[in-house]
């Protein structure tokens, strides 16, 4: 079930490297506690929208790791990265996984708790 875009490698044979997401701003300032709650809710419900639980688990681990470890997790799980910031990925079967910015990085208007 391959298609032209279903390969981890670019035309020159190099693997697409993960990068940090661009800075973003939430419509309403969030506390760290609120951000963590939003992330937990996303990860708890994400597998219900399709795809494999193992891939969701790998994406969660990658989103919480530094870039080097995240790259290793994505590569070993066979995840095809379409957007280098991990917002759009696919598994080897072609299932799409979309990650919101709030699970990948903190907003610029984050309110520090305490």
Phi and psi in radians as a Rosetta constraint file:
Dihedral C 1 N 2 CA 2 C 2 CIRCULARHARMONIC -1.398 0.35
Dihedral N 2 CA 2 C 2 N 3 CIRCULARHARMONIC 2.714 0.35
Dihedral C 2 N 3 CA 3 C 3 CIRCULARHARMONIC -2.457 0.35
Dihedral N 3 CA 3 C 3 N 4 CIRCULARHARMONIC 3.002 0.35
Dihedral C 3 N 4 CA 4 C 4 CIRCULARHARMONIC -0.997 0.35
Dihedral N 4 CA 4 C 4 N 5 CIRCULARHARMONIC -0.560 0.35
Dihedral C 4 N 5 CA 5 C 5 CIRCULARHARMONIC -1.699 0.35
Dihedral N 5 CA 5 C 5 N 6 CIRCULARHARMONIC 0.217 0.35
Dihedral C 5 N 6 CA 6 C 6 CIRCULARHARMONIC -1.751 0.35
Dihedral N 6 CA 6 C 6 N 7 CIRCULARHARMONIC 0.853 0.35
Dihedral C 6 N 7 CA 7 C 7 CIRCULARHARMONIC -2.377 0.35
Dihedral N 7 CA 7 C 7 N 8 CIRCULARHARMONIC 2.481 0.35
Dihedral C 7 N 8 CA 8 C 8 CIRCULARHARMONIC -1.249 0.35
Dihedral N 8 CA 8 C 8 N 9 CIRCULARHARMONIC -0.350 0.35
Dihedral C 8 N 9 CA 9 C 9 CIRCULARHARMONIC -1.696 0.35
Dihedral N 9 CA 9 C 9 N 10 CIRCULARHARMONIC 2.586 0.35
Dihedral C 9 N 10 CA 10 C 10 CIRCULARHARMONIC -1.374 0.35
Dihedral N 10 CA 10 C 10 N 11 CIRCULARHARMONIC 3.085 0.35
Dihedral C 10 N 11 CA 11 C 11 CIRCULARHARMONIC -0.995 0.35
Dihedral N 11 CA 11 C 11 N 12 CIRCULARHARMONIC -0.506 0.35
Dihedral C 11 N 12 CA 12 C 12 CIRCULARHARMONIC -1.538 0.35
Dihedral N 12 CA 12 C 12 N 13 CIRCULARHARMONIC 0.078 0.35
Dihedral C 12 N 13 CA 13 C 13 CIRCULARHARMONIC 1.557 0.35
Dihedral N 13 CA 13 C 13 N 14 CIRCULARHARMONIC 0.060 0.35
Dihedral C 13 N 14 CA 14 C 14 CIRCULARHARMONIC -1.605 0.35
Dihedral N 14 CA 14 C 14 N 15 CIRCULARHARMONIC 2.560 0.35
Dihedral C 14 N 15 CA 15 C 15 CIRCULARHARMONIC -1.377 0.35
Dihedral N 15 CA 15 C 15 N 16 CIRCULARHARMONIC 2.438 0.35
Dihedral C 15 N 16 CA 16 C 16 CIRCULARHARMONIC -1.196 0.35
Dihedral N 16 CA 16 C 16 N 17 CIRCULARHARMONIC 2.112 0.35
Dihedral C 16 N 17 CA 17 C 17 CIRCULARHARMONIC -1.459 0.35
Dihedral N 17 CA 17 C 17 N 18 CIRCULARHARMONIC 2.451 0.35
Dihedral C 17 N 18 CA 18 C 18 CIRCULARHARMONIC -1.310 0.35
Dihedral N 18 CA 18 C 18 N 19 CIRCULARHARMONIC 2.497 0.35
Dihedral C 18 N 19 CA 19 C 19 CIRCULARHARMONIC -2.313 0.35
Dihedral N 19 CA 19 C 19 N 20 CIRCULARHARMONIC 2.854 0.35
Dihedral C 19 N 20 CA 20 C 20 CIRCULARHARMONIC -1.154 0.35
Dihedral N 20 CA 20 C 20 N 21 CIRCULARHARMONIC 2.501 0.35
Dihedral C 20 N 21 CA 21 C 21 CIRCULARHARMONIC -1.144 0.35
Dihedral N 21 CA 21 C 21 N 22 CIRCULARHARMONIC 2.705 0.35
Dihedral C 21 N 22 CA 22 C 22 CIRCULARHARMONIC -1.189 0.35
Dihedral N 22 CA 22 C 22 N 23 CIRCULARHARMONIC 2.639 0.35
Dihedral C 22 N 23 CA 23 C 23 CIRCULARHARMONIC -1.012 0.35
Dihedral N 23 CA 23 C 23 N 24 CIRCULARHARMONIC 2.527 0.35
Dihedral C 23 N 24 CA 24 C 24 CIRCULARHARMONIC -2.479 0.35
Dihedral N 24 CA 24 C 24 N 25 CIRCULARHARMONIC 2.789 0.35
Dihedral C 24 N 25 CA 25 C 25 CIRCULARHARMONIC -2.179 0.35
Dihedral N 25 CA 25 C 25 N 26 CIRCULARHARMONIC 2.263 0.35
Dihedral C 25 N 26 CA 26 C 26 CIRCULARHARMONIC -1.342 0.35
Dihedral N 26 CA 26 C 26 N 27 CIRCULARHARMONIC 2.541 0.35
Dihedral C 26 N 27 CA 27 C 27 CIRCULARHARMONIC -0.961 0.35
Dihedral N 27 CA 27 C 27 N 28 CIRCULARHARMONIC -0.669 0.35
Dihedral C 27 N 28 CA 28 C 28 CIRCULARHARMONIC -2.044 0.35
Dihedral N 28 CA 28 C 28 N 29 CIRCULARHARMONIC 2.350 0.35
Dihedral C 28 N 29 CA 29 C 29 CIRCULARHARMONIC -0.972 0.35
Dihedral N 29 CA 29 C 29 N 30 CIRCULARHARMONIC 2.454 0.35
Dihedral C 29 N 30 CA 30 C 30 CIRCULARHARMONIC -2.029 0.35
Dihedral N 30 CA 30 C 30 N 31 CIRCULARHARMONIC 2.597 0.35
Dihedral C 30 N 31 CA 31 C 31 CIRCULARHARMONIC -1.513 0.35
Dihedral N 31 CA 31 C 31 N 32 CIRCULARHARMONIC 2.868 0.35
Dihedral C 31 N 32 CA 32 C 32 CIRCULARHARMONIC -1.036 0.35
Dihedral N 32 CA 32 C 32 N 33 CIRCULARHARMONIC -0.675 0.35
Dihedral C 32 N 33 CA 33 C 33 CIRCULARHARMONIC -1.100 0.35
Dihedral N 33 CA 33 C 33 N 34 CIRCULARHARMONIC -0.763 0.35
Dihedral C 33 N 34 CA 34 C 34 CIRCULARHARMONIC -1.126 0.35
Dihedral N 34 CA 34 C 34 N 35 CIRCULARHARMONIC -0.703 0.35
Dihedral C 34 N 35 CA 35 C 35 CIRCULARHARMONIC -1.088 0.35
Dihedral N 35 CA 35 C 35 N 36 CIRCULARHARMONIC -0.781 0.35
Dihedral C 35 N 36 CA 36 C 36 CIRCULARHARMONIC -1.110 0.35
Dihedral N 36 CA 36 C 36 N 37 CIRCULARHARMONIC -0.649 0.35
Dihedral C 36 N 37 CA 37 C 37 CIRCULARHARMONIC -1.153 0.35
Dihedral N 37 CA 37 C 37 N 38 CIRCULARHARMONIC -0.748 0.35
Dihedral C 37 N 38 CA 38 C 38 CIRCULARHARMONIC -1.062 0.35
Dihedral N 38 CA 38 C 38 N 39 CIRCULARHARMONIC -0.745 0.35
Dihedral C 38 N 39 CA 39 C 39 CIRCULARHARMONIC -1.112 0.35
Dihedral N 39 CA 39 C 39 N 40 CIRCULARHARMONIC -0.805 0.35
Dihedral C 39 N 40 CA 40 C 40 CIRCULARHARMONIC -1.048 0.35
Dihedral N 40 CA 40 C 40 N 41 CIRCULARHARMONIC -0.741 0.35
Dihedral C 40 N 41 CA 41 C 41 CIRCULARHARMONIC -1.101 0.35
Dihedral N 41 CA 41 C 41 N 42 CIRCULARHARMONIC -0.725 0.35
Dihedral C 41 N 42 CA 42 C 42 CIRCULARHARMONIC -1.071 0.35
Dihedral N 42 CA 42 C 42 N 43 CIRCULARHARMONIC -0.919 0.35
Dihedral C 42 N 43 CA 43 C 43 CIRCULARHARMONIC -1.136 0.35
Dihedral N 43 CA 43 C 43 N 44 CIRCULARHARMONIC -0.550 0.35
Dihedral C 43 N 44 CA 44 C 44 CIRCULARHARMONIC -1.203 0.35
Dihedral N 44 CA 44 C 44 N 45 CIRCULARHARMONIC -0.573 0.35
Dihedral C 44 N 45 CA 45 C 45 CIRCULARHARMONIC -1.746 0.35
Dihedral N 45 CA 45 C 45 N 46 CIRCULARHARMONIC -0.341 0.35
Dihedral C 45 N 46 CA 46 C 46 CIRCULARHARMONIC -0.914 0.35
Dihedral N 46 CA 46 C 46 N 47 CIRCULARHARMONIC -0.806 0.35
Dihedral C 46 N 47 CA 47 C 47 CIRCULARHARMONIC -1.073 0.35
Dihedral N 47 CA 47 C 47 N 48 CIRCULARHARMONIC -0.364 0.35
Dihedral C 47 N 48 CA 48 C 48 CIRCULARHARMONIC -1.301 0.35
Dihedral N 48 CA 48 C 48 N 49 CIRCULARHARMONIC -0.206 0.35
Dihedral C 48 N 49 CA 49 C 49 CIRCULARHARMONIC -1.683 0.35
Dihedral N 49 CA 49 C 49 N 50 CIRCULARHARMONIC 0.156 0.35
Dihedral C 49 N 50 CA 50 C 50 CIRCULARHARMONIC 2.000 0.35
Dihedral N 50 CA 50 C 50 N 51 CIRCULARHARMONIC 2.997 0.35
Dihedral C 50 N 51 CA 51 C 51 CIRCULARHARMONIC 1.473 0.35
Dihedral N 51 CA 51 C 51 N 52 CIRCULARHARMONIC 3.125 0.35
Dihedral C 51 N 52 CA 52 C 52 CIRCULARHARMONIC -1.683 0.35
Dihedral N 52 CA 52 C 52 N 53 CIRCULARHARMONIC 2.413 0.35
Dihedral C 52 N 53 CA 53 C 53 CIRCULARHARMONIC -1.022 0.35
Dihedral N 53 CA 53 C 53 N 54 CIRCULARHARMONIC -0.643 0.35
Dihedral C 53 N 54 CA 54 C 54 CIRCULARHARMONIC -1.092 0.35
Dihedral N 54 CA 54 C 54 N 55 CIRCULARHARMONIC -0.652 0.35
Dihedral C 54 N 55 CA 55 C 55 CIRCULARHARMONIC -1.241 0.35
Dihedral N 55 CA 55 C 55 N 56 CIRCULARHARMONIC -0.742 0.35
Dihedral C 55 N 56 CA 56 C 56 CIRCULARHARMONIC -1.024 0.35
Dihedral N 56 CA 56 C 56 N 57 CIRCULARHARMONIC -0.744 0.35
Dihedral C 56 N 57 CA 57 C 57 CIRCULARHARMONIC -1.101 0.35
Dihedral N 57 CA 57 C 57 N 58 CIRCULARHARMONIC -0.714 0.35
Dihedral C 57 N 58 CA 58 C 58 CIRCULARHARMONIC -1.151 0.35
Dihedral N 58 CA 58 C 58 N 59 CIRCULARHARMONIC -0.707 0.35
Dihedral C 58 N 59 CA 59 C 59 CIRCULARHARMONIC -1.140 0.35
Dihedral N 59 CA 59 C 59 N 60 CIRCULARHARMONIC -0.659 0.35
Dihedral C 59 N 60 CA 60 C 60 CIRCULARHARMONIC -1.112 0.35
Dihedral N 60 CA 60 C 60 N 61 CIRCULARHARMONIC -0.819 0.35
Dihedral C 60 N 61 CA 61 C 61 CIRCULARHARMONIC -1.059 0.35
Dihedral N 61 CA 61 C 61 N 62 CIRCULARHARMONIC -0.725 0.35
Dihedral C 61 N 62 CA 62 C 62 CIRCULARHARMONIC -1.148 0.35
Dihedral N 62 CA 62 C 62 N 63 CIRCULARHARMONIC -0.674 0.35
Dihedral C 62 N 63 CA 63 C 63 CIRCULARHARMONIC -1.197 0.35
Dihedral N 63 CA 63 C 63 N 64 CIRCULARHARMONIC -0.390 0.35
Dihedral C 63 N 64 CA 64 C 64 CIRCULARHARMONIC -1.739 0.35
Dihedral N 64 CA 64 C 64 N 65 CIRCULARHARMONIC 0.029 0.35
Dihedral C 64 N 65 CA 65 C 65 CIRCULARHARMONIC -1.837 0.35
Dihedral N 65 CA 65 C 65 N 66 CIRCULARHARMONIC 2.932 0.35
Dihedral C 65 N 66 CA 66 C 66 CIRCULARHARMONIC -1.255 0.35
Dihedral N 66 CA 66 C 66 N 67 CIRCULARHARMONIC 2.938 0.35
Dihedral C 66 N 67 CA 67 C 67 CIRCULARHARMONIC -1.046 0.35
Dihedral N 67 CA 67 C 67 N 68 CIRCULARHARMONIC -0.696 0.35
Dihedral C 67 N 68 CA 68 C 68 CIRCULARHARMONIC -1.136 0.35
Dihedral N 68 CA 68 C 68 N 69 CIRCULARHARMONIC -0.831 0.35
Dihedral C 68 N 69 CA 69 C 69 CIRCULARHARMONIC -1.166 0.35
Dihedral N 69 CA 69 C 69 N 70 CIRCULARHARMONIC -0.696 0.35
Dihedral C 69 N 70 CA 70 C 70 CIRCULARHARMONIC -1.028 0.35
Dihedral N 70 CA 70 C 70 N 71 CIRCULARHARMONIC -0.739 0.35
Dihedral C 70 N 71 CA 71 C 71 CIRCULARHARMONIC -1.081 0.35
Dihedral N 71 CA 71 C 71 N 72 CIRCULARHARMONIC -0.748 0.35
Dihedral C 71 N 72 CA 72 C 72 CIRCULARHARMONIC -1.123 0.35
Dihedral N 72 CA 72 C 72 N 73 CIRCULARHARMONIC -0.710 0.35
Dihedral C 72 N 73 CA 73 C 73 CIRCULARHARMONIC -1.115 0.35
Dihedral N 73 CA 73 C 73 N 74 CIRCULARHARMONIC -0.849 0.35
Dihedral C 73 N 74 CA 74 C 74 CIRCULARHARMONIC -1.073 0.35
Dihedral N 74 CA 74 C 74 N 75 CIRCULARHARMONIC -0.792 0.35
Dihedral C 74 N 75 CA 75 C 75 CIRCULARHARMONIC -1.105 0.35
Dihedral N 75 CA 75 C 75 N 76 CIRCULARHARMONIC -0.783 0.35
Dihedral C 75 N 76 CA 76 C 76 CIRCULARHARMONIC -1.242 0.35
Dihedral N 76 CA 76 C 76 N 77 CIRCULARHARMONIC -0.451 0.35
Dihedral C 76 N 77 CA 77 C 77 CIRCULARHARMONIC -1.488 0.35
Dihedral N 77 CA 77 C 77 N 78 CIRCULARHARMONIC -0.093 0.35
Dihedral C 77 N 78 CA 78 C 78 CIRCULARHARMONIC 1.263 0.35
Dihedral N 78 CA 78 C 78 N 79 CIRCULARHARMONIC 0.482 0.35
Dihedral C 78 N 79 CA 79 C 79 CIRCULARHARMONIC -1.422 0.35
Dihedral N 79 CA 79 C 79 N 80 CIRCULARHARMONIC 2.319 0.35
Dihedral C 79 N 80 CA 80 C 80 CIRCULARHARMONIC -1.669 0.35
Dihedral N 80 CA 80 C 80 N 81 CIRCULARHARMONIC 2.031 0.35
Dihedral C 80 N 81 CA 81 C 81 CIRCULARHARMONIC -1.604 0.35
Dihedral N 81 CA 81 C 81 N 82 CIRCULARHARMONIC 2.022 0.35
Dihedral C 81 N 82 CA 82 C 82 CIRCULARHARMONIC -1.562 0.35
Dihedral N 82 CA 82 C 82 N 83 CIRCULARHARMONIC -0.770 0.35
Dihedral C 82 N 83 CA 83 C 83 CIRCULARHARMONIC -1.851 0.35
Dihedral N 83 CA 83 C 83 N 84 CIRCULARHARMONIC 2.203 0.35
Dihedral C 83 N 84 CA 84 C 84 CIRCULARHARMONIC -1.054 0.35
Dihedral N 84 CA 84 C 84 N 85 CIRCULARHARMONIC -0.344 0.35
Dihedral C 84 N 85 CA 85 C 85 CIRCULARHARMONIC -1.547 0.35
Dihedral N 85 CA 85 C 85 N 86 CIRCULARHARMONIC 0.158 0.35
Dihedral C 85 N 86 CA 86 C 86 CIRCULARHARMONIC 1.268 0.35
Dihedral N 86 CA 86 C 86 N 87 CIRCULARHARMONIC 0.164 0.35
Dihedral C 86 N 87 CA 87 C 87 CIRCULARHARMONIC -1.213 0.35
Dihedral N 87 CA 87 C 87 N 88 CIRCULARHARMONIC -0.470 0.35
Dihedral C 87 N 88 CA 88 C 88 CIRCULARHARMONIC -2.336 0.35
Dihedral N 88 CA 88 C 88 N 89 CIRCULARHARMONIC 2.120 0.35
Dihedral C 88 N 89 CA 89 C 89 CIRCULARHARMONIC -2.413 0.35
Dihedral N 89 CA 89 C 89 N 90 CIRCULARHARMONIC 2.872 0.35
Dihedral C 89 N 90 CA 90 C 90 CIRCULARHARMONIC -2.343 0.35
Dihedral N 90 CA 90 C 90 N 91 CIRCULARHARMONIC 2.691 0.35
Dihedral C 90 N 91 CA 91 C 91 CIRCULARHARMONIC -1.646 0.35
Dihedral N 91 CA 91 C 91 N 92 CIRCULARHARMONIC 3.124 0.35
Dihedral C 91 N 92 CA 92 C 92 CIRCULARHARMONIC -1.184 0.35
Dihedral N 92 CA 92 C 92 N 93 CIRCULARHARMONIC -0.284 0.35
Dihedral C 92 N 93 CA 93 C 93 CIRCULARHARMONIC -1.566 0.35
Dihedral N 93 CA 93 C 93 N 94 CIRCULARHARMONIC -0.090 0.35
Dihedral C 93 N 94 CA 94 C 94 CIRCULARHARMONIC 1.680 0.35
Dihedral N 94 CA 94 C 94 N 95 CIRCULARHARMONIC 0.045 0.35
Dihedral C 94 N 95 CA 95 C 95 CIRCULARHARMONIC -1.229 0.35
Dihedral N 95 CA 95 C 95 N 96 CIRCULARHARMONIC 2.413 0.35
Dihedral C 95 N 96 CA 96 C 96 CIRCULARHARMONIC -1.638 0.35
Dihedral N 96 CA 96 C 96 N 97 CIRCULARHARMONIC 2.446 0.35
Dihedral C 96 N 97 CA 97 C 97 CIRCULARHARMONIC -2.210 0.35
Dihedral N 97 CA 97 C 97 N 98 CIRCULARHARMONIC 2.043 0.35
Dihedral C 97 N 98 CA 98 C 98 CIRCULARHARMONIC -1.928 0.35
Dihedral N 98 CA 98 C 98 N 99 CIRCULARHARMONIC 2.220 0.35
Dihedral C 98 N 99 CA 99 C 99 CIRCULARHARMONIC -1.946 0.35
Dihedral N 99 CA 99 C 99 N 100 CIRCULARHARMONIC 2.265 0.35
Dihedral C 99 N 100 CA 100 C 100 CIRCULARHARMONIC -1.278 0.35
Dihedral N 100 CA 100 C 100 N 101 CIRCULARHARMONIC 2.709 0.35
Dihedral C 100 N 101 CA 101 C 101 CIRCULARHARMONIC -0.992 0.35
Dihedral N 101 CA 101 C 101 N 102 CIRCULARHARMONIC -0.599 0.35
Dihedral C 101 N 102 CA 102 C 102 CIRCULARHARMONIC -1.181 0.35
Dihedral N 102 CA 102 C 102 N 103 CIRCULARHARMONIC -0.280 0.35
Dihedral C 102 N 103 CA 103 C 103 CIRCULARHARMONIC -1.580 0.35
Dihedral N 103 CA 103 C 103 N 104 CIRCULARHARMONIC -0.199 0.35
Dihedral C 103 N 104 CA 104 C 104 CIRCULARHARMONIC -1.784 0.35
Dihedral N 104 CA 104 C 104 N 105 CIRCULARHARMONIC -0.461 0.35
Dihedral C 104 N 105 CA 105 C 105 CIRCULARHARMONIC -2.794 0.35
Dihedral N 105 CA 105 C 105 N 106 CIRCULARHARMONIC 2.972 0.35
Dihedral C 105 N 106 CA 106 C 106 CIRCULARHARMONIC -1.568 0.35
Dihedral N 106 CA 106 C 106 N 107 CIRCULARHARMONIC 2.582 0.35
Dihedral C 106 N 107 CA 107 C 107 CIRCULARHARMONIC -1.252 0.35
Dihedral N 107 CA 107 C 107 N 108 CIRCULARHARMONIC 2.785 0.35
Dihedral C 107 N 108 CA 108 C 108 CIRCULARHARMONIC -1.223 0.35
Dihedral N 108 CA 108 C 108 N 109 CIRCULARHARMONIC -0.379 0.35
Dihedral C 108 N 109 CA 109 C 109 CIRCULARHARMONIC -1.844 0.35
Dihedral N 109 CA 109 C 109 N 110 CIRCULARHARMONIC 0.611 0.35
Dihedral C 109 N 110 CA 110 C 110 CIRCULARHARMONIC -1.215 0.35
Dihedral N 110 CA 110 C 110 N 111 CIRCULARHARMONIC 2.325 0.35
Dihedral C 110 N 111 CA 111 C 111 CIRCULARHARMONIC -1.649 0.35
Dihedral N 111 CA 111 C 111 N 112 CIRCULARHARMONIC 2.094 0.35
Dihedral C 111 N 112 CA 112 C 112 CIRCULARHARMONIC -1.225 0.35
Dihedral N 112 CA 112 C 112 N 113 CIRCULARHARMONIC 2.279 0.35
Dihedral C 112 N 113 CA 113 C 113 CIRCULARHARMONIC -1.151 0.35
Dihedral N 113 CA 113 C 113 N 114 CIRCULARHARMONIC 2.496 0.35
